[in-house]
Amino acid sequence: MNKNKAVLVKGNDWEGLYINSISREQGHTLNEGKERITYFLQLSEQYNFNLKDIIIVELNEKDIKFLEEIGNLPSHIIELTTYTGKY
């Protein structure tokens, strides 16, 4: 069975998890009060991705400004100017 592709985007104090380019989780920290390792293991099972293959991307200044103005990340990763098409 094929695994989904996971991308964790980070900017300032915000994180977002994209699964197959669609936003699935976001917040100031995704685990918000839960043990981070356990939480990410649960996410990998819930969204069927291999945790060792997760891609971590730092948002550029333009996307951070958008995030601060709007209050959340866009629904699709391609809406981020940080997105390069390689993940």
Biopython code that builds the backbone (N, CA, C, O; Angstrom):
import numpy as np
from Bio.PDB.StructureBuilder import StructureBuilder

atoms = [
    (1, "MET", "N", (0.850, -1.188, 0.000)),
    (1, "MET", "CA", (0.000, 0.000, 0.000)),
    (1, "MET", "C", (0.892, 1.246, 0.000)),
    (1, "MET", "O", (1.846, 1.325, 0.773)),
    (2, "ASN", "N", (0.586, 2.210, -0.858)),
    (2, "ASN", "CA", (1.365, 3.434, -0.955)),
    (2, "ASN", "C", (1.097, 4.339, 0.233)),
    (2, "ASN", "O", (-0.030, 4.453, 0.716)),
    (3, "LYS", "N", (2.160, 4.976, 0.689)),
    (3, "LYS", "CA", (2.053, 5.931, 1.791)),
    (3, "LYS", "C", (1.801, 7.322, 1.221)),
    (3, "LYS", "O", (2.200, 7.629, 0.098)),
    (4, "ASN", "N", (1.135, 8.152, 2.010)),
    (4, "ASN", "CA", (0.909, 9.538, 1.641)),
    (4, "ASN", "C", (2.187, 10.343, 1.859)),
    (4, "ASN", "O", (3.081, 9.922, 2.592)),
    (5, "LYS", "N", (2.258, 11.485, 1.223)),
    (5, "LYS", "CA", (3.404, 12.372, 1.339)),
    (5, "LYS", "C", (3.071, 13.470, 2.355)),
    (5, "LYS", "O", (2.062, 14.162, 2.220)),
    (6, "ALA", "N", (3.926, 13.623, 3.369)),
    (6, "ALA", "CA", (3.690, 14.595, 4.436)),
    (6, "ALA", "C", (4.744, 15.691, 4.402)),
    (6, "ALA", "O", (5.937, 15.423, 4.258)),
    (7, "VAL", "N", (4.279, 16.934, 4.538)),
    (7, "VAL", "CA", (5.168, 18.086, 4.622)),
    (7, "VAL", "C", (4.765, 18.888, 5.858)),
    (7, "VAL", "O", (3.606, 19.271, 6.013)),
    (8, "LEU", "N", (5.735, 19.134, 6.729)),
    (8, "LEU", "CA", (5.534, 19.975, 7.903)),
    (8, "LEU", "C", (6.124, 21.338, 7.584)),
    (8, "LEU", "O", (7.324, 21.454, 7.335)),
    (9, "VAL", "N", (5.285, 22.375, 7.588)),
    (9, "VAL", "CA", (5.783, 23.726, 7.353)),
    (9, "VAL", "C", (5.825, 24.461, 8.683)),
    (9, "VAL", "O", (4.944, 24.308, 9.528)),
    (10, "LYS", "N", (6.876, 25.265, 8.847)),
    (10, "LYS", "CA", (7.080, 25.971, 10.113)),
    (10, "LYS", "C", (7.399, 27.422, 9.825)),
    (10, "LYS", "O", (8.141, 27.738, 8.895)),
    (11, "GLY", "N", (6.832, 28.300, 10.633)),
    (11, "GLY", "CA", (7.122, 29.720, 10.524)),
    (11, "GLY", "C", (6.835, 30.404, 11.836)),
    (11, "GLY", "O", (5.723, 30.336, 12.360)),
    (12, "ASN", "N", (7.861, 31.073, 12.370)),
    (12, "ASN", "CA", (7.756, 31.695, 13.695)),
    (12, "ASN", "C", (7.257, 30.652, 14.697)),
    (12, "ASN", "O", (7.937, 29.655, 14.939)),
    (13, "ASP", "N", (6.096, 30.869, 15.272)),
    (13, "ASP", "CA", (5.573, 29.927, 16.266)),
    (13, "ASP", "C", (4.403, 29.119, 15.706)),
    (13, "ASP", "O", (3.547, 28.670, 16.468)),
    (14, "TRP", "N", (4.353, 28.930, 14.393)),
    (14, "TRP", "CA", (3.227, 28.243, 13.753)),
    (14, "TRP", "C", (3.726, 27.031, 12.985)),
    (14, "TRP", "O", (4.816, 27.052, 12.413)),
    (15, "GLU", "N", (2.922, 25.975, 12.975)),
    (15, "GLU", "CA", (3.235, 24.775, 12.211)),
    (15, "GLU", "C", (1.990, 24.320, 11.464)),
    (15, "GLU", "O", (0.864, 24.524, 11.918)),
    (16, "GLY", "N", (2.214, 23.703, 10.316)),
    (16, "GLY", "CA", (1.116, 23.139, 9.552)),
    (16, "GLY", "C", (1.555, 21.835, 8.914)),
    (16, "GLY", "O", (2.683, 21.720, 8.433)),
    (17, "LEU", "N", (0.678, 20.866, 8.908)),
    (17, "LEU", "CA", (0.950, 19.574, 8.296)),
    (17, "LEU", "C", (0.114, 19.458, 7.027)),
    (17, "LEU", "O", (-1.113, 19.547, 7.061)),
    (18, "TYR", "N", (0.803, 19.258, 5.912)),
    (18, "TYR", "CA", (0.144, 19.038, 4.626)),
    (18, "TYR", "C", (0.315, 17.573, 4.249)),
    (18, "TYR", "O", (1.422, 17.036, 4.279)),
    (19, "ILE", "N", (-0.780, 16.943, 3.899)),
    (19, "ILE", "CA", (-0.769, 15.562, 3.431)),
    (19, "ILE", "C", (-1.204, 15.593, 1.969)),
    (19, "ILE", "O", (-2.301, 16.043, 1.638)),
    (20, "ASN", "N", (-0.316, 15.102, 1.104)),
    (20, "ASN", "CA", (-0.582, 15.150, -0.336)),
    (20, "ASN", "C", (-1.025, 16.543, -0.773)),
    (20, "ASN", "O", (-1.964, 16.704, -1.553)),
    (21, "SER", "N", (-0.324, 17.541, -0.249)),
    (21, "SER", "CA", (-0.480, 18.962, -0.605)),
    (21, "SER", "C", (-1.695, 19.661, -0.008)),
    (21, "SER", "O", (-1.933, 20.829, -0.315)),
    (22, "ILE", "N", (-2.470, 18.985, 0.832)),
    (22, "ILE", "CA", (-3.662, 19.576, 1.441)),
    (22, "ILE", "C", (-3.439, 19.743, 2.939)),
    (22, "ILE", "O", (-2.960, 18.826, 3.607)),
    (23, "SER", "N", (-3.788, 20.914, 3.464)),
    (23, "SER", "CA", (-3.633, 21.201, 4.889)),
    (23, "SER", "C", (-4.538, 20.288, 5.719)),
    (23, "SER", "O", (-5.744, 20.203, 5.483)),
    (24, "ARG", "N", (-3.939, 19.616, 6.681)),
    (24, "ARG", "CA", (-4.704, 18.711, 7.550)),
    (24, "ARG", "C", (-4.680, 19.121, 9.013)),
    (24, "ARG", "O", (-5.654, 18.911, 9.736)),
    (25, "GLU", "N", (-3.567, 19.707, 9.453)),
    (25, "GLU", "CA", (-3.418, 20.119, 10.848)),
    (25, "GLU", "C", (-2.622, 21.415, 10.854)),
    (25, "GLU", "O", (-1.697, 21.585, 10.060)),
    (26, "GLN", "N", (-2.984, 22.336, 11.759)),
    (26, "GLN", "CA", (-2.158, 23.511, 11.959)),
    (26, "GLN", "C", (-2.427, 24.120, 13.311)),
    (26, "GLN", "O", (-3.509, 23.974, 13.881)),
    (27, "GLY", "N", (-1.418, 24.807, 13.814)),
    (27, "GLY", "CA", (-1.514, 25.448, 15.114)),
    (27, "GLY", "C", (-0.170, 26.017, 15.522)),
    (27, "GLY", "O", (0.804, 25.953, 14.773)),
    (28, "HIS", "N", (-0.135, 26.578, 16.730)),
    (28, "HIS", "CA", (1.120, 27.175, 17.195)),
    (28, "HIS", "C", (2.195, 26.105, 17.366)),
    (28, "HIS", "O", (3.361, 26.351, 17.058)),
    (29, "THR", "N", (1.838, 24.982, 17.826)),
    (29, "THR", "CA", (2.624, 23.748, 17.701)),
    (29, "THR", "C", (1.589, 22.668, 17.492)),
    (29, "THR", "O", (0.538, 22.688, 18.132)),
    (30, "LEU", "N", (1.857, 21.748, 16.630)),
    (30, "LEU", "CA", (0.829, 20.750, 16.315)),
    (30, "LEU", "C", (0.451, 19.915, 17.522)),
    (30, "LEU", "O", (-0.714, 19.559, 17.695)),
    (31, "ASN", "N", (1.415, 19.606, 18.345)),
    (31, "ASN", "CA", (1.121, 18.712, 19.473)),
    (31, "ASN", "C", (0.499, 19.438, 20.658)),
    (31, "ASN", "O", (-0.012, 18.773, 21.560)),
    (32, "GLU", "N", (0.517, 20.746, 20.703)),
    (32, "GLU", "CA", (-0.082, 21.583, 21.747)),
    (32, "GLU", "C", (-0.378, 20.865, 23.057)),
    (32, "GLU", "O", (-1.522, 20.509, 23.339)),
    (33, "GLY", "N", (0.665, 20.660, 23.849)),
    (33, "GLY", "CA", (0.513, 20.078, 25.177)),
    (33, "GLY", "C", (0.646, 18.568, 25.237)),
    (33, "GLY", "O", (0.722, 18.001, 26.328)),
    (34, "LYS", "N", (0.675, 17.909, 24.098)),
    (34, "LYS", "CA", (0.836, 16.458, 24.060)),
    (34, "LYS", "C", (2.302, 16.134, 23.777)),
    (34, "LYS", "O", (3.023, 16.960, 23.217)),
    (35, "GLU", "N", (2.735, 14.964, 24.153)),
    (35, "GLU", "CA", (4.102, 14.534, 23.864)),
    (35, "GLU", "C", (4.301, 14.527, 22.351)),
    (35, "GLU", "O", (3.556, 13.871, 21.622)),
    (36, "ARG", "N", (5.309, 15.259, 21.885)),
    (36, "ARG", "CA", (5.504, 15.469, 20.450)),
    (36, "ARG", "C", (5.735, 14.165, 19.684)),
    (36, "ARG", "O", (5.132, 13.951, 18.632)),
    (37, "ILE", "N", (6.581, 13.317, 20.188)),
    (37, "ILE", "CA", (6.880, 12.067, 19.480)),
    (37, "ILE", "C", (5.625, 11.209, 19.346)),
    (37, "ILE", "O", (5.321, 10.706, 18.265)),
    (38, "THR", "N", (4.915, 11.050, 20.428)),
    (38, "THR", "CA", (3.689, 10.246, 20.413)),
    (38, "THR", "C", (2.657, 10.858, 19.470)),
    (38, "THR", "O", (1.987, 10.143, 18.725)),
    (39, "TYR", "N", (2.532, 12.186, 19.506)),
    (39, "TYR", "CA", (1.558, 12.861, 18.656)),
    (39, "TYR", "C", (1.871, 12.657, 17.177)),
    (39, "TYR", "O", (0.971, 12.384, 16.383)),
    (40, "PHE", "N", (3.140, 12.787, 16.805)),
    (40, "PHE", "CA", (3.499, 12.610, 15.402)),
    (40, "PHE", "C", (3.366, 11.152, 14.962)),
    (40, "PHE", "O", (3.046, 10.889, 13.803)),
    (41, "LEU", "N", (3.604, 10.219, 15.853)),
    (41, "LEU", "CA", (3.343, 8.814, 15.519)),
    (41, "LEU", "C", (1.859, 8.596, 15.247)),
    (41, "LEU", "O", (1.491, 7.879, 14.316)),
    (42, "GLN", "N", (1.010, 9.216, 16.062)),
    (42, "GLN", "CA", (-0.434, 9.110, 15.843)),
    (42, "GLN", "C", (-0.831, 9.737, 14.504)),
    (42, "GLN", "O", (-1.643, 9.182, 13.764)),
    (43, "LEU", "N", (-0.243, 10.909, 14.204)),
    (43, "LEU", "CA", (-0.534, 11.552, 12.915)),
    (43, "LEU", "C", (-0.124, 10.667, 11.746)),
    (43, "LEU", "O", (-0.847, 10.566, 10.755)),
    (44, "SER", "N", (1.040, 10.026, 11.860)),
    (44, "SER", "CA", (1.520, 9.176, 10.765)),
    (44, "SER", "C", (0.587, 7.995, 10.532)),
    (44, "SER", "O", (0.400, 7.568, 9.393)),
    (45, "GLU", "N", (0.005, 7.466, 11.595)),
    (45, "GLU", "CA", (-0.961, 6.377, 11.451)),
    (45, "GLU", "C", (-2.290, 6.903, 10.900)),
    (45, "GLU", "O", (-2.888, 6.285, 10.018)),
    (46, "GLN", "N", (-2.747, 8.038, 11.419)),
    (46, "GLN", "CA", (-4.025, 8.608, 10.999)),
    (46, "GLN", "C", (-4.021, 8.981, 9.521)),
    (46, "GLN", "O", (-4.999, 8.744, 8.812)),
    (47, "TYR", "N", (-2.914, 9.568, 9.059)),
    (47, "TYR", "CA", (-2.845, 10.053, 7.683)),
    (47, "TYR", "C", (-2.017, 9.159, 6.761)),
    (47, "TYR", "O", (-1.771, 9.511, 5.607)),
    (48, "ASN", "N", (-1.590, 8.007, 7.269)),
    (48, "ASN", "CA", (-0.892, 7.000, 6.480)),
    (48, "ASN", "C", (0.358, 7.541, 5.772)),
    (48, "ASN", "O", (0.490, 7.431, 4.553)),
    (49, "PHE", "N", (1.277, 8.131, 6.563)),
    (49, "PHE", "CA", (2.555, 8.547, 5.998)),
    (49, "PHE", "C", (3.683, 7.967, 6.839)),
    (49, "PHE", "O", (3.501, 7.649, 8.014)),
    (50, "ASN", "N", (4.841, 7.835, 6.225)),
    (50, "ASN", "CA", (6.006, 7.317, 6.912)),
    (50, "ASN", "C", (6.707, 8.486, 7.598)),
    (50, "ASN", "O", (7.182, 9.408, 6.935)),
    (51, "LEU", "N", (6.768, 8.443, 8.908)),
    (51, "LEU", "CA", (7.324, 9.544, 9.678)),
    (51, "LEU", "C", (8.772, 9.848, 9.296)),
    (51, "LEU", "O", (9.187, 11.007, 9.324)),
    (52, "LYS", "N", (9.532, 8.838, 8.945)),
    (52, "LYS", "CA", (10.933, 9.090, 8.579)),
    (52, "LYS", "C", (11.056, 9.815, 7.239)),
    (52, "LYS", "O", (12.124, 10.341, 6.925)),
    (53, "ASP", "N", (9.988, 9.854, 6.449)),
    (53, "ASP", "CA", (10.015, 10.519, 5.146)),
    (53, "ASP", "C", (9.392, 11.916, 5.163)),
    (53, "ASP", "O", (9.307, 12.569, 4.123)),
    (54, "ILE", "N", (8.958, 12.375, 6.338)),
    (54, "ILE", "CA", (8.335, 13.698, 6.412)),
    (54, "ILE", "C", (9.339, 14.768, 5.983)),
    (54, "ILE", "O", (10.516, 14.706, 6.336)),
    (55, "ILE", "N", (8.862, 15.734, 5.230)),
    (55, "ILE", "CA", (9.685, 16.848, 4.769)),
    (55, "ILE", "C", (9.363, 18.050, 5.651)),
    (55, "ILE", "O", (8.194, 18.367, 5.873)),
    (56, "ILE", "N", (10.390, 18.712, 6.147)),
    (56, "ILE", "CA", (10.202, 19.878, 7.006)),
    (56, "ILE", "C", (10.693, 21.104, 6.255)),
    (56, "ILE", "O", (11.824, 21.141, 5.769)),
    (57, "VAL", "N", (9.819, 22.113, 6.166)),
    (57, "VAL", "CA", (10.101, 23.316, 5.379)),
    (57, "VAL", "C", (9.881, 24.550, 6.253)),
    (57, "VAL", "O", (8.872, 24.658, 6.950)),
    (58, "GLU", "N", (10.834, 25.473, 6.206)),
    (58, "GLU", "CA", (10.692, 26.759, 6.884)),
    (58, "GLU", "C", (10.018, 27.743, 5.928)),
    (58, "GLU", "O", (10.439, 27.891, 4.781)),
    (59, "LEU", "N", (8.972, 28.410, 6.407)),
    (59, "LEU", "CA", (8.268, 29.388, 5.589)),
    (59, "LEU", "C", (9.144, 30.611, 5.331)),
    (59, "LEU", "O", (9.935, 31.006, 6.187)),
    (60, "ASN", "N", (9.001, 31.208, 4.145)),
    (60, "ASN", "CA", (9.720, 32.441, 3.860)),
    (60, "ASN", "C", (8.968, 33.622, 4.479)),
    (60, "ASN", "O", (7.863, 33.463, 4.998)),
    (61, "GLU", "N", (9.570, 34.789, 4.419)),
    (61, "GLU", "CA", (8.992, 35.979, 5.055)),
    (61, "GLU", "C", (7.623, 36.349, 4.480)),
    (61, "GLU", "O", (6.740, 36.782, 5.221)),
    (62, "LYS", "N", (7.440, 36.184, 3.177)),
    (62, "LYS", "CA", (6.150, 36.511, 2.552)),
    (62, "LYS", "C", (5.038, 35.621, 3.104)),
    (62, "LYS", "O", (3.947, 36.104, 3.408)),
    (63, "ASP", "N", (5.312, 34.326, 3.231)),
    (63, "ASP", "CA", (4.302, 33.408, 3.773)),
    (63, "ASP", "C", (4.056, 33.650, 5.260)),
    (63, "ASP", "O", (2.931, 33.499, 5.735)),
    (64, "ILE", "N", (5.097, 34.025, 5.992)),
    (64, "ILE", "CA", (4.913, 34.335, 7.415)),
    (64, "ILE", "C", (4.026, 35.568, 7.561)),
    (64, "ILE", "O", (3.152, 35.604, 8.427)),
    (65, "LYS", "N", (4.244, 36.571, 6.726)),
    (65, "LYS", "CA", (3.411, 37.775, 6.770)),
    (65, "LYS", "C", (1.957, 37.434, 6.455)),
    (65, "LYS", "O", (1.049, 37.920, 7.129)),
    (66, "PHE", "N", (1.726, 36.596, 5.427)),
    (66, "PHE", "CA", (0.377, 36.136, 5.081)),
    (66, "PHE", "C", (-0.261, 35.440, 6.280)),
    (66, "PHE", "O", (-1.412, 35.706, 6.627)),
    (67, "LEU", "N", (0.497, 34.554, 6.901)),
    (67, "LEU", "CA", (0.011, 33.798, 8.057)),
    (67, "LEU", "C", (-0.401, 34.737, 9.189)),
    (67, "LEU", "O", (-1.452, 34.555, 9.805)),
    (68, "GLU", "N", (0.430, 35.735, 9.458)),
    (68, "GLU", "CA", (0.125, 36.688, 10.530)),
    (68, "GLU", "C", (-1.101, 37.528, 10.203)),
    (68, "GLU", "O", (-1.880, 37.844, 11.101)),
    (69, "GLU", "N", (-1.292, 37.898, 8.937)),
    (69, "GLU", "CA", (-2.436, 38.720, 8.540)),
    (69, "GLU", "C", (-3.740, 37.922, 8.514)),
    (69, "GLU", "O", (-4.772, 38.405, 8.980)),
    (70, "ILE", "N", (-3.694, 36.717, 7.978)),
    (70, "ILE", "CA", (-4.901, 35.903, 7.800)),
    (70, "ILE", "C", (-5.220, 35.068, 9.047)),
    (70, "ILE", "O", (-6.387, 34.864, 9.380)),
    (71, "GLY", "N", (-4.177, 34.589, 9.733)),
    (71, "GLY", "CA", (-4.384, 33.808, 10.950)),
    (71, "GLY", "C", (-4.352, 32.307, 10.736)),
    (71, "GLY", "O", (-4.531, 31.541, 11.683)),
    (72, "ASN", "N", (-4.127, 31.881, 9.511)),
    (72, "ASN", "CA", (-3.983, 30.446, 9.250)),
    (72, "ASN", "C", (-3.261, 30.236, 7.923)),
    (72, "ASN", "O", (-3.136, 31.151, 7.109)),
    (73, "LEU", "N", (-2.795, 29.024, 7.731)),
    (73, "LEU", "CA", (-2.131, 28.653, 6.485)),
    (73, "LEU", "C", (-3.172, 28.364, 5.408)),
    (73, "LEU", "O", (-4.315, 28.040, 5.728)),
    (74, "PRO", "N", (-2.792, 28.477, 4.136)),
    (74, "PRO", "CA", (-3.743, 28.176, 3.062)),
    (74, "PRO", "C", (-4.107, 26.695, 3.003)),
    (74, "PRO", "O", (-3.396, 25.852, 3.551)),
    (75, "SER", "N", (-5.197, 26.391, 2.349)),
    (75, "SER", "CA", (-5.700, 25.017, 2.242)),
    (75, "SER", "C", (-4.787, 24.102, 1.438)),
    (75, "SER", "O", (-4.686, 22.910, 1.731)),
    (76, "HIS", "N", (-4.124, 24.652, 0.427)),
    (76, "HIS", "CA", (-3.266, 23.859, -0.456)),
    (76, "HIS", "C", (-1.846, 24.396, -0.420)),
    (76, "HIS", "O", (-1.635, 25.608, -0.443)),
    (77, "ILE", "N", (-0.891, 23.511, -0.365)),
    (77, "ILE", "CA", (0.506, 23.904, -0.238)),
    (77, "ILE", "C", (0.983, 24.739, -1.425)),
    (77, "ILE", "O", (1.901, 25.547, -1.284)),
    (78, "ILE", "N", (0.371, 24.553, -2.585)),
    (78, "ILE", "CA", (0.812, 25.316, -3.756)),
    (78, "ILE", "C", (0.507, 26.804, -3.617)),
    (78, "ILE", "O", (1.033, 27.613, -4.381)),
    (79, "GLU", "N", (-0.337, 27.178, -2.652)),
    (79, "GLU", "CA", (-0.638, 28.582, -2.401)),
    (79, "GLU", "C", (0.475, 29.281, -1.626)),
    (79, "GLU", "O", (0.472, 30.507, -1.515)),
    (80, "LEU", "N", (1.422, 28.522, -1.092)),
    (80, "LEU", "CA", (2.556, 29.102, -0.375)),
    (80, "LEU", "C", (3.634, 29.504, -1.372)),
    (80, "LEU", "O", (3.966, 28.733, -2.272)),
    (81, "THR", "N", (4.183, 30.705, -1.217)),
    (81, "THR", "CA", (5.283, 31.098, -2.098)),
    (81, "THR", "C", (6.545, 30.313, -1.772)),
    (81, "THR", "O", (7.445, 30.222, -2.607)),
    (82, "THR", "N", (6.625, 29.748, -0.584)),
    (82, "THR", "CA", (7.746, 28.897, -0.183)),
    (82, "THR", "C", (7.771, 27.616, -0.998)),
    (82, "THR", "O", (8.835, 27.028, -1.196)),
    (83, "TYR", "N", (6.617, 27.178, -1.470)),
    (83, "TYR", "CA", (6.509, 25.911, -2.184)),
    (83, "TYR", "C", (7.297, 25.955, -3.488)),
    (83, "TYR", "O", (7.147, 26.883, -4.283)),
    (84, "THR", "N", (8.129, 24.957, -3.698)),
    (84, "THR", "CA", (8.990, 24.914, -4.884)),
    (84, "THR", "C", (8.554, 23.872, -5.895)),
    (84, "THR", "O", (9.119, 23.797, -6.986)),
    (85, "GLY", "N", (7.566, 23.072, -5.556)),
    (85, "GLY", "CA", (7.128, 22.011, -6.450)),
    (85, "GLY", "C", (7.913, 20.732, -6.302)),
    (85, "GLY", "O", (7.636, 19.753, -6.996)),
    (86, "LYS", "N", (8.892, 20.716, -5.407)),
    (86, "LYS", "CA", (9.739, 19.534, -5.231)),
    (86, "LYS", "C", (9.223, 18.583, -4.157)),
    (86, "LYS", "O", (9.771, 17.495, -3.978)),
    (87, "TYR", "N", (8.194, 18.974, -3.456)),
    (87, "TYR", "CA", (7.647, 18.120, -2.385)),
    (87, "TYR", "C", (6.155, 18.145, -2.405)),
    (87, "TYR", "O", (5.516, 17.489, -1.582)),
]
sb = StructureBuilder()
sb.init_structure("model")
sb.init_model(0)
sb.init_chain("A")
sb.init_seg("    ")
for serial, (resi, resn, name, xyz) in enumerate(atoms, 1):
    if name == "N":
        sb.init_residue(resn, " ", resi, " ")
    sb.init_atom(name, np.array(xyz, "f"), 0.0, 1.0, " ", f" {name:<3s}", serial, name[0])
structure = sb.get_structure()
